[in-house]
Amino acid sequence: MNNLNFDNIKQNITLNIHILTLSDRASKGIYDDLSGKFILEYLEKFFSDKNWKCKFEYFVIPDEKNILKEKLNFALNNNADIIFTTGGTGVGPRDITPDIVKPMIDKEIPGIMELIRVKYGLIIPNAVLSRGVAGFIGKTQVYTLPGSLNAVKDYLNEISKTLEHLIFMYYNIDTHKKDK
């Protein structure tokens, strides 16, 4: 049996989480960013319910390669544990998020995005058009979600099932029960 007290570990670690919304219109104030704010609220509640301490950074930026790279590098240089992006995962001419993020990923976790595309694509065929990616840049988890609020809800429902386990893996903490 693992003798680690996970609540003590959680209280000694403050997770640094960055949320980036990519939207030309929201960045100009034409409409309010709903998906990025939902991610923030969802993660605040998710981690609070699990007794994790967190610090959040939240940005709304236009669909611009250089700005996205700048914000990703800012997050990485500031020791982000997790980065979530929302928007820019489709096939439109300004949908650039996976094109920027994927080359930066050291360890891709394709299964989570494949599961989401298949599971929700069976219900909403357009879901399979998302090009979202997930993985690690160094030790930073990164997830690229669509911009649709409903899609973000679906993605977070699936991602949250493995999120805490991945955090423990990040800190090299074995959460598996050991047989004697």
C-alpha positions in Angstrom: 0.0 0.0 0.0 1.3 3.4 -0.8 2.0 5.4 2.4 2.0 8.8 0.8 -0.5 11.3 2.1 -1.7 12.8 -1.1 -3.6 15.7 0.6 -0.3 16.9 2.2 1.4 16.7 -1.2 -1.4 18.7 -2.8 -1.1 21.4 -0.2 2.6 21.8 -0.7 2.2 22.3 -4.5 0.6 25.3 -6.1 -0.4 24.4 -9.7 0.4 27.1 -12.2 -2.3 27.0 -14.9 -2.5 29.2 -18.0 -5.6 29.5 -20.2 -5.3 31.1 -23.6 -8.4 31.9 -25.7 -7.7 32.5 -29.4 -10.4 34.6 -30.9 -10.0 37.6 -33.2 -13.5 38.9 -32.3 -13.2 38.3 -28.5 -9.8 39.9 -28.4 -11.3 43.0 -30.0 -14.2 43.1 -27.5 -16.8 42.3 -30.2 -18.2 39.5 -28.0 -17.4 38.1 -24.6 -15.1 35.0 -24.3 -17.3 32.3 -22.9 -15.1 29.2 -23.5 -11.9 30.5 -21.8 -13.9 31.8 -18.8 -15.7 28.4 -18.6 -12.3 26.6 -18.5 -11.2 28.9 -15.7 -14.3 28.3 -13.6 -14.4 24.6 -14.3 -10.7 24.2 -13.3 -11.1 26.4 -10.2 -13.9 24.1 -9.0 -12.3 20.9 -10.1 -9.0 21.6 -8.3 -10.8 23.1 -5.2 -12.9 19.9 -4.9 -9.7 17.9 -4.9 -7.9 20.2 -2.4 -5.3 21.5 -4.9 -3.9 25.0 -4.6 -3.8 26.8 -7.9 -2.8 30.0 -9.5 -4.3 31.0 -12.9 -3.2 33.2 -15.8 -5.9 33.9 -18.4 -5.4 35.7 -21.7 -7.6 36.4 -24.7 -5.5 36.8 -27.9 -6.2 37.1 -31.6 -5.6 34.1 -33.9 -2.0 35.2 -34.6 0.9 32.8 -34.7 3.4 35.2 -33.2 1.2 36.1 -30.3 0.3 32.5 -29.6 4.0 31.6 -29.6 4.7 34.5 -27.3 2.0 33.5 -24.8 3.1 29.8 -24.8 6.7 30.8 -24.2 5.6 33.1 -21.4 3.7 30.2 -19.8 6.6 27.9 -20.2 9.2 30.4 -18.9 6.9 31.0 -15.9 6.8 27.3 -15.0 3.3 26.6 -16.1 2.2 23.1 -15.0 -0.8 23.1 -17.4 -1.7 25.1 -20.4 -5.2 25.1 -21.9 -6.0 26.8 -25.2 -9.4 27.3 -26.6 -10.1 28.2 -30.2 -8.3 27.8 -33.5 -8.4 23.9 -33.7 -10.6 23.8 -36.8 -9.8 23.9 -40.5 -10.4 27.5 -41.2 -7.7 29.8 -42.6 -7.1 31.4 -39.2 -7.2 28.1 -37.2 -3.6 27.9 -36.3 -3.4 26.5 -32.7 -2.4 22.9 -33.4 0.0 24.0 -36.1 1.9 26.1 -33.5 1.5 23.8 -30.4 2.1 20.3 -32.0 5.7 21.0 -33.1 6.5 22.2 -29.5 5.2 18.9 -27.9 7.9 16.6 -26.6 5.4 13.8 -25.6 2.1 13.7 -27.4 -0.9 12.1 -25.7 -3.0 11.3 -28.7 -5.5 9.0 -27.0 -7.4 11.7 -25.1 -8.1 13.7 -28.2 -8.8 10.6 -30.3 -11.3 9.4 -27.7 -13.1 12.8 -27.6 -13.3 13.1 -31.4 -14.7 9.5 -31.7 -17.1 9.7 -28.7 -18.6 13.0 -29.5 -18.2 12.6 -33.3 -20.7 9.7 -33.1 -23.2 12.3 -31.8 -22.1 15.4 -33.5 -20.3 14.6 -36.8 -18.5 17.9 -36.9 -16.6 17.0 -33.7 -14.3 14.8 -35.8 -13.1 18.0 -37.6 -11.3 19.3 -34.6 -7.5 19.1 -34.8 -6.9 19.5 -31.1 -3.8 18.0 -29.6 -2.6 17.1 -26.1 0.8 16.3 -24.6 3.8 17.6 -22.7 6.1 20.4 -23.6 8.9 19.5 -21.2 7.0 18.9 -18.0 4.1 21.2 -18.9 0.8 19.6 -19.9 -0.9 21.2 -22.8 -4.4 20.8 -24.2 -5.8 22.6 -27.3 -9.6 22.7 -27.2 -12.1 24.0 -29.7 -13.6 27.5 -29.3 -17.2 26.3 -28.9 -18.5 26.4 -25.4 -20.3 23.1 -25.8 -17.2 21.4 -27.2 -15.1 22.8 -24.3 -17.6 21.3 -21.8 -17.3 17.9 -23.6 -13.5 18.0 -23.7 -13.1 19.0 -20.1 -15.5 16.2 -19.1 -13.0 13.7 -20.6 -9.7 15.4 -19.8 -10.6 15.8 -16.1 -10.8 12.0 -15.8 -7.0 11.7 -16.2 -5.8 15.2 -15.2 -5.0 14.5 -11.5 -3.2 11.3 -12.4 -1.0 13.2 -15.0 -0.2 15.8 -12.4 1.1 13.1 -10.0 3.1 11.6 -12.9 4.5 15.1 -13.6 5.8 15.1 -10.0 7.0 11.5 -10.2 4.6 10.4 -7.5 3.4 6.8 -7.8 -0.3 6.7 -7.1 -0.7 3.0 -7.9 -1.6 0.7 -5.0 1.2 -1.8 -4.4 0.5 -5.4 -3.6 2.7 -6.9 -0.9 
